[in-house]
Amino acid sequence: MKSKFTAVLRREEDEYVALNPELDIASQGPTPEQALANLREAVGLFLECASANEIDGRLSGEAWITQFEAEYAQA
């Protein structure tokens, strides 16, 4: 079975972090490709092992990725 999920990748120090916001699962790797591959594996393992209730509880609907501006004063 296949499903599409969202991945958000960003660099953190010397590694890349990949986050799946629908299931709240994250992984990491030395390159963006490896971080995404590790996330794909982690999500697959979660979906194989988790109960239907846990999966349904995490899949609360659509995920939106957006940007916004915030104002702040520098300290």
PyMOL Python script that loads the backbone (N, CA, C, O; Angstrom):
from pymol import cmd

cmd.read_pdbstr("""\
ATOM      1  N   MET A   1       0.846  -1.177   0.000  1.00  0.00           N
ATOM      2  CA  MET A   1       0.000   0.000   0.000  1.00  0.00           C
ATOM      3  C   MET A   1       0.894   1.244   0.000  1.00  0.00           C
ATOM      4  O   MET A   1       1.949   1.250   0.635  1.00  0.00           O
ATOM      5  N   LYS A   2       0.475   2.289  -0.707  1.00  0.00           N
ATOM      6  CA  LYS A   2       1.243   3.539  -0.760  1.00  0.00           C
ATOM      7  C   LYS A   2       0.348   4.708  -0.388  1.00  0.00           C
ATOM      8  O   LYS A   2      -0.840   4.721  -0.709  1.00  0.00           O
ATOM      9  N   SER A   3       0.924   5.683   0.288  1.00  0.00           N
ATOM     10  CA  SER A   3       0.256   6.949   0.607  1.00  0.00           C
ATOM     11  C   SER A   3       1.267   8.062   0.425  1.00  0.00           C
ATOM     12  O   SER A   3       2.470   7.844   0.569  1.00  0.00           O
ATOM     13  N   LYS A   4       0.783   9.259   0.108  1.00  0.00           N
ATOM     14  CA  LYS A   4       1.658  10.430  -0.007  1.00  0.00           C
ATOM     15  C   LYS A   4       1.666  11.181   1.316  1.00  0.00           C
ATOM     16  O   LYS A   4       0.638  11.325   1.977  1.00  0.00           O
ATOM     17  N   PHE A   5       2.844  11.653   1.685  1.00  0.00           N
ATOM     18  CA  PHE A   5       3.029  12.426   2.902  1.00  0.00           C
ATOM     19  C   PHE A   5       3.890  13.644   2.593  1.00  0.00           C
ATOM     20  O   PHE A   5       4.515  13.727   1.536  1.00  0.00           O
ATOM     21  N   THR A   6       3.912  14.571   3.516  1.00  0.00           N
ATOM     22  CA  THR A   6       4.700  15.792   3.404  1.00  0.00           C
ATOM     23  C   THR A   6       6.030  15.614   4.132  1.00  0.00           C
ATOM     24  O   THR A   6       6.087  14.985   5.189  1.00  0.00           O
ATOM     25  N   ALA A   7       7.081  16.162   3.570  1.00  0.00           N
ATOM     26  CA  ALA A   7       8.383  16.188   4.232  1.00  0.00           C
ATOM     27  C   ALA A   7       8.898  17.623   4.229  1.00  0.00           C
ATOM     28  O   ALA A   7       8.896  18.294   3.197  1.00  0.00           O
ATOM     29  N   VAL A   8       9.334  18.077   5.387  1.00  0.00           N
ATOM     30  CA  VAL A   8       9.962  19.384   5.541  1.00  0.00           C
ATOM     31  C   VAL A   8      11.410  19.115   5.917  1.00  0.00           C
ATOM     32  O   VAL A   8      11.691  18.465   6.924  1.00  0.00           O
ATOM     33  N   LEU A   9      12.323  19.619   5.103  1.00  0.00           N
ATOM     34  CA  LEU A   9      13.744  19.385   5.363  1.00  0.00           C
ATOM     35  C   LEU A   9      14.437  20.700   5.683  1.00  0.00           C
ATOM     36  O   LEU A   9      14.140  21.739   5.095  1.00  0.00           O
ATOM     37  N   ARG A  10      15.357  20.632   6.619  1.00  0.00           N
ATOM     38  CA  ARG A  10      16.171  21.818   6.927  1.00  0.00           C
ATOM     39  C   ARG A  10      17.506  21.368   7.481  1.00  0.00           C
ATOM     40  O   ARG A  10      17.653  20.280   8.038  1.00  0.00           O
ATOM     41  N   ARG A  11      18.467  22.249   7.304  1.00  0.00           N
ATOM     42  CA  ARG A  11      19.809  21.957   7.804  1.00  0.00           C
ATOM     43  C   ARG A  11      19.897  22.399   9.256  1.00  0.00           C
ATOM     44  O   ARG A  11      19.454  23.489   9.619  1.00  0.00           O
ATOM     45  N   GLU A  12      20.474  21.537  10.078  1.00  0.00           N
ATOM     46  CA  GLU A  12      20.741  21.855  11.485  1.00  0.00           C
ATOM     47  C   GLU A  12      22.185  21.471  11.774  1.00  0.00           C
ATOM     48  O   GLU A  12      22.523  20.291  11.861  1.00  0.00           O
ATOM     49  N   GLU A  13      23.019  22.474  11.921  1.00  0.00           N
ATOM     50  CA  GLU A  13      24.454  22.299  12.132  1.00  0.00           C
ATOM     51  C   GLU A  13      25.048  21.451  11.012  1.00  0.00           C
ATOM     52  O   GLU A  13      25.067  21.895   9.864  1.00  0.00           O
ATOM     53  N   ASP A  14      25.537  20.240  11.308  1.00  0.00           N
ATOM     54  CA  ASP A  14      26.216  19.451  10.278  1.00  0.00           C
ATOM     55  C   ASP A  14      25.355  18.324   9.711  1.00  0.00           C
ATOM     56  O   ASP A  14      25.876  17.440   9.031  1.00  0.00           O
ATOM     57  N   GLU A  15      24.039  18.339   9.980  1.00  0.00           N
ATOM     58  CA  GLU A  15      23.138  17.321   9.453  1.00  0.00           C
ATOM     59  C   GLU A  15      21.870  17.961   8.921  1.00  0.00           C
ATOM     60  O   GLU A  15      21.619  19.147   9.137  1.00  0.00           O
ATOM     61  N   TYR A  16      21.083  17.172   8.231  1.00  0.00           N
ATOM     62  CA  TYR A  16      19.772  17.600   7.744  1.00  0.00           C
ATOM     63  C   TYR A  16      18.699  16.860   8.517  1.00  0.00           C
ATOM     64  O   TYR A  16      18.831  15.671   8.808  1.00  0.00           O
ATOM     65  N   VAL A  17      17.648  17.568   8.841  1.00  0.00           N
ATOM     66  CA  VAL A  17      16.514  16.990   9.557  1.00  0.00           C
ATOM     67  C   VAL A  17      15.328  16.975   8.603  1.00  0.00           C
ATOM     68  O   VAL A  17      15.056  17.958   7.915  1.00  0.00           O
ATOM     69  N   ALA A  18      14.629  15.847   8.571  1.00  0.00           N
ATOM     70  CA  ALA A  18      13.428  15.702   7.754  1.00  0.00           C
ATOM     71  C   ALA A  18      12.261  15.432   8.699  1.00  0.00           C
ATOM     72  O   ALA A  18      12.325  14.527   9.530  1.00  0.00           O
ATOM     73  N   LEU A  19      11.201  16.219   8.569  1.00  0.00           N
ATOM     74  CA  LEU A  19      10.030  16.104   9.432  1.00  0.00           C
ATOM     75  C   LEU A  19       8.800  15.802   8.602  1.00  0.00           C
ATOM     76  O   LEU A  19       8.570  16.428   7.567  1.00  0.00           O
ATOM     77  N   ASN A  20       8.016  14.850   9.051  1.00  0.00           N
ATOM     78  CA  ASN A  20       6.717  14.577   8.458  1.00  0.00           C
ATOM     79  C   ASN A  20       5.670  15.133   9.419  1.00  0.00           C
ATOM     80  O   ASN A  20       5.430  14.546  10.474  1.00  0.00           O
ATOM     81  N   PRO A  21       5.032  16.281   9.062  1.00  0.00           N
ATOM     82  CA  PRO A  21       4.105  16.918   9.997  1.00  0.00           C
ATOM     83  C   PRO A  21       2.792  16.155  10.186  1.00  0.00           C
ATOM     84  O   PRO A  21       2.170  16.277  11.241  1.00  0.00           O
ATOM     85  N   GLU A  22       2.354  15.376   9.201  1.00  0.00           N
ATOM     86  CA  GLU A  22       1.095  14.654   9.365  1.00  0.00           C
ATOM     87  C   GLU A  22       1.157  13.628  10.497  1.00  0.00           C
ATOM     88  O   GLU A  22       0.200  13.469  11.254  1.00  0.00           O
ATOM     89  N   LEU A  23       2.289  12.937  10.604  1.00  0.00           N
ATOM     90  CA  LEU A  23       2.437  11.901  11.626  1.00  0.00           C
ATOM     91  C   LEU A  23       3.330  12.327  12.778  1.00  0.00           C
ATOM     92  O   LEU A  23       3.479  11.588  13.752  1.00  0.00           O
ATOM     93  N   ASP A  24       3.927  13.510  12.682  1.00  0.00           N
ATOM     94  CA  ASP A  24       4.857  14.027  13.687  1.00  0.00           C
ATOM     95  C   ASP A  24       6.028  13.064  13.889  1.00  0.00           C
ATOM     96  O   ASP A  24       6.349  12.673  15.011  1.00  0.00           O
ATOM     97  N   ILE A  25       6.651  12.696  12.777  1.00  0.00           N
ATOM     98  CA  ILE A  25       7.808  11.805  12.791  1.00  0.00           C
ATOM     99  C   ILE A  25       8.963  12.547  12.130  1.00  0.00           C
ATOM    100  O   ILE A  25       8.783  13.212  11.110  1.00  0.00           O
ATOM    101  N   ALA A  26      10.146  12.428  12.717  1.00  0.00           N
ATOM    102  CA  ALA A  26      11.325  13.098  12.172  1.00  0.00           C
ATOM    103  C   ALA A  26      12.471  12.110  12.064  1.00  0.00           C
ATOM    104  O   ALA A  26      12.504  11.094  12.757  1.00  0.00           O
ATOM    105  N   SER A  27      13.403  12.424  11.186  1.00  0.00           N
ATOM    106  CA  SER A  27      14.629  11.660  11.047  1.00  0.00           C
ATOM    107  C   SER A  27      15.717  12.620  10.604  1.00  0.00           C
ATOM    108  O   SER A  27      15.468  13.813  10.428  1.00  0.00           O
ATOM    109  N   GLN A  28      16.916  12.105  10.425  1.00  0.00           N
ATOM    110  CA  GLN A  28      18.022  12.976  10.032  1.00  0.00           C
ATOM    111  C   GLN A  28      19.013  12.202   9.192  1.00  0.00           C
ATOM    112  O   GLN A  28      18.952  10.975   9.108  1.00  0.00           O
ATOM    113  N   GLY A  29      19.926  12.930   8.571  1.00  0.00           N
ATOM    114  CA  GLY A  29      20.973  12.319   7.762  1.00  0.00           C
ATOM    115  C   GLY A  29      21.995  13.349   7.358  1.00  0.00           C
ATOM    116  O   GLY A  29      21.769  14.547   7.526  1.00  0.00           O
ATOM    117  N   PRO A  30      23.123  12.903   6.827  1.00  0.00           N
ATOM    118  CA  PRO A  30      24.200  13.816   6.450  1.00  0.00           C
ATOM    119  C   PRO A  30      23.901  14.632   5.193  1.00  0.00           C
ATOM    120  O   PRO A  30      24.538  15.660   4.961  1.00  0.00           O
ATOM    121  N   THR A  31      22.945  14.190   4.385  1.00  0.00           N
ATOM    122  CA  THR A  31      22.538  14.910   3.171  1.00  0.00           C
ATOM    123  C   THR A  31      21.011  14.996   3.168  1.00  0.00           C
ATOM    124  O   THR A  31      20.350  14.228   3.867  1.00  0.00           O
ATOM    125  N   PRO A  32      20.441  15.926   2.383  1.00  0.00           N
ATOM    126  CA  PRO A  32      18.978  15.979   2.302  1.00  0.00           C
ATOM    127  C   PRO A  32      18.387  14.662   1.787  1.00  0.00           C
ATOM    128  O   PRO A  32      17.339  14.224   2.262  1.00  0.00           O
ATOM    129  N   GLU A  33      19.047  14.040   0.829  1.00  0.00           N
ATOM    130  CA  GLU A  33      18.557  12.778   0.268  1.00  0.00           C
ATOM    131  C   GLU A  33      18.549  11.671   1.316  1.00  0.00           C
ATOM    132  O   GLU A  33      17.604  10.885   1.387  1.00  0.00           O
ATOM    133  N   GLN A  34      19.603  11.613   2.130  1.00  0.00           N
ATOM    134  CA  GLN A  34      19.673  10.576   3.161  1.00  0.00           C
ATOM    135  C   GLN A  34      18.664  10.847   4.273  1.00  0.00           C
ATOM    136  O   GLN A  34      18.053   9.916   4.798  1.00  0.00           O
ATOM    137  N   ALA A  35      18.487  12.114   4.633  1.00  0.00           N
ATOM    138  CA  ALA A  35      17.487  12.451   5.650  1.00  0.00           C
ATOM    139  C   ALA A  35      16.090  12.054   5.176  1.00  0.00           C
ATOM    140  O   ALA A  35      15.297  11.525   5.954  1.00  0.00           O
ATOM    141  N   LEU A  36      15.787  12.309   3.898  1.00  0.00           N
ATOM    142  CA  LEU A  36      14.483  11.935   3.350  1.00  0.00           C
ATOM    143  C   LEU A  36      14.327  10.415   3.292  1.00  0.00           C
ATOM    144  O   LEU A  36      13.258   9.892   3.607  1.00  0.00           O
ATOM    145  N   ALA A  37      15.371   9.710   2.895  1.00  0.00           N
ATOM    146  CA  ALA A  37      15.319   8.244   2.863  1.00  0.00           C
ATOM    147  C   ALA A  37      15.097   7.683   4.264  1.00  0.00           C
ATOM    148  O   ALA A  37      14.327   6.739   4.444  1.00  0.00           O
ATOM    149  N   ASN A  38      15.769   8.261   5.253  1.00  0.00           N
ATOM    150  CA  ASN A  38      15.596   7.810   6.634  1.00  0.00           C
ATOM    151  C   ASN A  38      14.185   8.106   7.134  1.00  0.00           C
ATOM    152  O   ASN A  38      13.604   7.306   7.867  1.00  0.00           O
ATOM    153  N   LEU A  39      13.635   9.253   6.741  1.00  0.00           N
ATOM    154  CA  LEU A  39      12.259   9.592   7.121  1.00  0.00           C
ATOM    155  C   LEU A  39      11.282   8.623   6.466  1.00  0.00           C
ATOM    156  O   LEU A  39      10.347   8.150   7.113  1.00  0.00           O
ATOM    157  N   ARG A  40      11.490   8.331   5.204  1.00  0.00           N
ATOM    158  CA  ARG A  40      10.626   7.378   4.495  1.00  0.00           C
ATOM    159  C   ARG A  40      10.621   6.032   5.222  1.00  0.00           C
ATOM    160  O   ARG A  40       9.565   5.425   5.401  1.00  0.00           O
ATOM    161  N   GLU A  41      11.791   5.572   5.638  1.00  0.00           N
ATOM    162  CA  GLU A  41      11.894   4.305   6.358  1.00  0.00           C
ATOM    163  C   GLU A  41      11.187   4.387   7.715  1.00  0.00           C
ATOM    164  O   GLU A  41      10.466   3.465   8.094  1.00  0.00           O
ATOM    165  N   ALA A  42      11.391   5.483   8.443  1.00  0.00           N
ATOM    166  CA  ALA A  42      10.760   5.640   9.758  1.00  0.00           C
ATOM    167  C   ALA A  42       9.236   5.668   9.650  1.00  0.00           C
ATOM    168  O   ALA A  42       8.546   5.054  10.464  1.00  0.00           O
ATOM    169  N   VAL A  43       8.711   6.374   8.655  1.00  0.00           N
ATOM    170  CA  VAL A  43       7.263   6.431   8.459  1.00  0.00           C
ATOM    171  C   VAL A  43       6.742   5.046   8.088  1.00  0.00           C
ATOM    172  O   VAL A  43       5.711   4.617   8.606  1.00  0.00           O
ATOM    173  N   GLY A  44       7.439   4.345   7.200  1.00  0.00           N
ATOM    174  CA  GLY A  44       7.021   3.006   6.816  1.00  0.00           C
ATOM    175  C   GLY A  44       6.976   2.056   7.997  1.00  0.00           C
ATOM    176  O   GLY A  44       6.026   1.288   8.147  1.00  0.00           O
ATOM    177  N   LEU A  45       8.002   2.103   8.838  1.00  0.00           N
ATOM    178  CA  LEU A  45       8.026   1.248  10.031  1.00  0.00           C
ATOM    179  C   LEU A  45       6.905   1.604  10.999  1.00  0.00           C
ATOM    180  O   LEU A  45       6.275   0.719  11.579  1.00  0.00           O
ATOM    181  N   PHE A  46       6.656   2.903  11.175  1.00  0.00           N
ATOM    182  CA  PHE A  46       5.565   3.332  12.047  1.00  0.00           C
ATOM    183  C   PHE A  46       4.233   2.792  11.535  1.00  0.00           C
ATOM    184  O   PHE A  46       3.441   2.251  12.306  1.00  0.00           O
ATOM    185  N   LEU A  47       3.984   2.940  10.228  1.00  0.00           N
ATOM    186  CA  LEU A  47       2.712   2.500   9.659  1.00  0.00           C
ATOM    187  C   LEU A  47       2.541   0.983   9.744  1.00  0.00           C
ATOM    188  O   LEU A  47       1.417   0.496   9.863  1.00  0.00           O
ATOM    189  N   GLU A  48       3.638   0.236   9.684  1.00  0.00           N
ATOM    190  CA  GLU A  48       3.569  -1.218   9.814  1.00  0.00           C
ATOM    191  C   GLU A  48       3.275  -1.655  11.245  1.00  0.00           C
ATOM    192  O   GLU A  48       2.610  -2.668  11.460  1.00  0.00           O
ATOM    193  N   CYS A  49       3.769  -0.896  12.226  1.00  0.00           N
ATOM    194  CA  CYS A  49       3.714  -1.338  13.620  1.00  0.00           C
ATOM    195  C   CYS A  49       2.602  -0.698  14.447  1.00  0.00           C
ATOM    196  O   CYS A  49       2.139  -1.298  15.417  1.00  0.00           O
ATOM    197  N   ALA A  50       2.174   0.479  14.092  1.00  0.00           N
ATOM    198  CA  ALA A  50       1.206   1.214  14.917  1.00  0.00           C
ATOM    199  C   ALA A  50      -0.201   0.649  14.735  1.00  0.00           C
ATOM    200  O   ALA A  50      -0.527   0.076  13.696  1.00  0.00           O
ATOM    201  N   SER A  51      -1.013   0.821  15.753  1.00  0.00           N
ATOM    202  CA  SER A  51      -2.415   0.410  15.666  1.00  0.00           C
ATOM    203  C   SER A  51      -3.175   1.380  14.764  1.00  0.00           C
ATOM    204  O   SER A  51      -2.743   2.512  14.545  1.00  0.00           O
ATOM    205  N   ALA A  52      -4.276   0.932  14.263  1.00  0.00           N
ATOM    206  CA  ALA A  52      -5.117   1.788  13.413  1.00  0.00           C
ATOM    207  C   ALA A  52      -5.567   3.026  14.178  1.00  0.00           C
ATOM    208  O   ALA A  52      -5.654   4.109  13.599  1.00  0.00           O
ATOM    209  N   ASN A  53      -5.852   2.883  15.470  1.00  0.00           N
ATOM    210  CA  ASN A  53      -6.267   4.033  16.284  1.00  0.00           C
ATOM    211  C   ASN A  53      -5.162   5.065  16.405  1.00  0.00           C
ATOM    212  O   ASN A  53      -5.425   6.266  16.338  1.00  0.00           O
ATOM    213  N   GLU A  54      -3.913   4.606  16.585  1.00  0.00           N
ATOM    214  CA  GLU A  54      -2.801   5.549  16.702  1.00  0.00           C
ATOM    215  C   GLU A  54      -2.565   6.274  15.386  1.00  0.00           C
ATOM    216  O   GLU A  54      -2.328   7.482  15.373  1.00  0.00           O
ATOM    217  N   ILE A  55      -2.627   5.553  14.296  1.00  0.00           N
ATOM    218  CA  ILE A  55      -2.437   6.170  12.982  1.00  0.00           C
ATOM    219  C   ILE A  55      -3.533   7.195  12.733  1.00  0.00           C
ATOM    220  O   ILE A  55      -3.244   8.325  12.341  1.00  0.00           O
ATOM    221  N   ASP A  56      -4.786   6.815  12.956  1.00  0.00           N
ATOM    222  CA  ASP A  56      -5.908   7.746  12.762  1.00  0.00           C
ATOM    223  C   ASP A  56      -5.783   8.971  13.661  1.00  0.00           C
ATOM    224  O   ASP A  56      -6.125  10.078  13.244  1.00  0.00           O
ATOM    225  N   GLY A  57      -5.298   8.789  14.889  1.00  0.00           N
ATOM    226  CA  GLY A  57      -5.125   9.907  15.802  1.00  0.00           C
ATOM    227  C   GLY A  57      -4.082  10.903  15.335  1.00  0.00           C
ATOM    228  O   GLY A  57      -4.224  12.107  15.552  1.00  0.00           O
ATOM    229  N   ARG A  58      -3.041  10.407  14.698  1.00  0.00           N
ATOM    230  CA  ARG A  58      -1.997  11.303  14.198  1.00  0.00           C
ATOM    231  C   ARG A  58      -2.378  11.946  12.876  1.00  0.00           C
ATOM    232  O   ARG A  58      -2.008  13.090  12.612  1.00  0.00           O
ATOM    233  N   LEU A  59      -3.112  11.223  12.047  1.00  0.00           N
ATOM    234  CA  LEU A  59      -3.538  11.764  10.755  1.00  0.00           C
ATOM    235  C   LEU A  59      -4.793  12.601  10.968  1.00  0.00           C
ATOM    236  O   LEU A  59      -5.904  12.174  10.653  1.00  0.00           O
ATOM    237  N   SER A  60      -4.598  13.773  11.498  1.00  0.00           N
ATOM    238  CA  SER A  60      -5.733  14.620  11.870  1.00  0.00           C
ATOM    239  C   SER A  60      -6.254  15.455  10.713  1.00  0.00           C
ATOM    240  O   SER A  60      -7.090  16.334  10.925  1.00  0.00           O
ATOM    241  N   GLY A  61      -5.799  15.216   9.527  1.00  0.00           N
ATOM    242  CA  GLY A  61      -6.261  15.994   8.388  1.00  0.00           C
ATOM    243  C   GLY A  61      -5.113  16.493   7.552  1.00  0.00           C
ATOM    244  O   GLY A  61      -4.008  15.952   7.602  1.00  0.00           O
ATOM    245  N   GLU A  62      -5.377  17.519   6.789  1.00  0.00           N
ATOM    246  CA  GLU A  62      -4.374  18.061   5.890  1.00  0.00           C
ATOM    247  C   GLU A  62      -3.305  18.834   6.651  1.00  0.00           C
ATOM    248  O   GLU A  62      -3.534  19.324   7.757  1.00  0.00           O
ATOM    249  N   ALA A  63      -2.148  18.929   6.039  1.00  0.00           N
ATOM    250  CA  ALA A  63      -1.061  19.728   6.595  1.00  0.00           C
ATOM    251  C   ALA A  63      -0.766  20.856   5.620  1.00  0.00           C
ATOM    252  O   ALA A  63      -0.748  20.643   4.408  1.00  0.00           O
ATOM    253  N   TRP A  64      -0.539  22.026   6.129  1.00  0.00           N
ATOM    254  CA  TRP A  64      -0.179  23.172   5.300  1.00  0.00           C
ATOM    255  C   TRP A  64       1.199  23.641   5.708  1.00  0.00           C
ATOM    256  O   TRP A  64       1.496  23.790   6.894  1.00  0.00           O
ATOM    257  N   ILE A  65       2.021  23.868   4.734  1.00  0.00           N
ATOM    258  CA  ILE A  65       3.344  24.425   4.970  1.00  0.00           C
ATOM    259  C   ILE A  65       3.306  25.843   4.409  1.00  0.00           C
ATOM    260  O   ILE A  65       3.011  26.044   3.230  1.00  0.00           O
ATOM    261  N   THR A  66       3.600  26.807   5.243  1.00  0.00           N
ATOM    262  CA  THR A  66       3.546  28.199   4.821  1.00  0.00           C
ATOM    263  C   THR A  66       4.632  28.983   5.531  1.00  0.00           C
ATOM    264  O   THR A  66       5.307  28.465   6.421  1.00  0.00           O
ATOM    265  N   GLN A  67       4.794  30.218   5.138  1.00  0.00           N
ATOM    266  CA  GLN A  67       5.729  31.113   5.816  1.00  0.00           C
ATOM    267  C   GLN A  67       4.958  32.326   6.317  1.00  0.00           C
ATOM    268  O   GLN A  67       3.899  32.666   5.789  1.00  0.00           O
ATOM    269  N   PHE A  68       5.500  32.969   7.335  1.00  0.00           N
ATOM    270  CA  PHE A  68       4.884  34.184   7.855  1.00  0.00           C
ATOM    271  C   PHE A  68       5.978  35.102   8.376  1.00  0.00           C
ATOM    272  O   PHE A  68       7.103  34.666   8.621  1.00  0.00           O
ATOM    273  N   GLU A  69       5.640  36.371   8.545  1.00  0.00           N
ATOM    274  CA  GLU A  69       6.561  37.348   9.093  1.00  0.00           C
ATOM    275  C   GLU A  69       6.206  37.619  10.551  1.00  0.00           C
ATOM    276  O   GLU A  69       5.035  37.580  10.929  1.00  0.00           O
ATOM    277  N   ALA A  70       7.204  37.889  11.353  1.00  0.00           N
ATOM    278  CA  ALA A  70       6.983  38.255  12.749  1.00  0.00           C
ATOM    279  C   ALA A  70       7.864  39.466  13.049  1.00  0.00           C
ATOM    280  O   ALA A  70       9.010  39.539  12.604  1.00  0.00           O
ATOM    281  N   GLU A  71       7.321  40.403  13.798  1.00  0.00           N
ATOM    282  CA  GLU A  71       8.104  41.569  14.221  1.00  0.00           C
ATOM    283  C   GLU A  71       8.669  41.311  15.604  1.00  0.00           C
ATOM    284  O   GLU A  71       8.034  40.687  16.455  1.00  0.00           O
ATOM    285  N   TYR A  72       9.871  41.805  15.802  1.00  0.00           N
ATOM    286  CA  TYR A  72      10.508  41.642  17.110  1.00  0.00           C
ATOM    287  C   TYR A  72      11.547  42.737  17.298  1.00  0.00           C
ATOM    288  O   TYR A  72      12.067  43.299  16.334  1.00  0.00           O
ATOM    289  N   ALA A  73      11.834  43.023  18.549  1.00  0.00           N
ATOM    290  CA  ALA A  73      12.873  43.987  18.893  1.00  0.00           C
ATOM    291  C   ALA A  73      14.133  43.212  19.238  1.00  0.00           C
ATOM    292  O   ALA A  73      14.079  42.190  19.922  1.00  0.00           O
ATOM    293  N   GLN A  74      15.258  43.701  18.763  1.00  0.00           N
ATOM    294  CA  GLN A  74      16.497  43.019  19.080  1.00  0.00           C
ATOM    295  C   GLN A  74      16.939  43.359  20.488  1.00  0.00           C
ATOM    296  O   GLN A  74      16.811  44.500  20.931  1.00  0.00           O
ATOM    297  N   ALA A  75      17.454  42.372  21.184  1.00  0.00           N
ATOM    298  CA  ALA A  75      17.886  42.553  22.570  1.00  0.00           C
ATOM    299  C   ALA A  75      19.241  43.200  22.639  1.00  0.00           C
ATOM    300  O   ALA A  75      19.761  43.429  23.732  1.00  0.00           O
TER     301      ALA A  75
END
""", "prot")
cmd.dss("prot")
cmd.show_as("cartoon", "prot")
cmd.util.cbc("prot")
cmd.orient("prot")
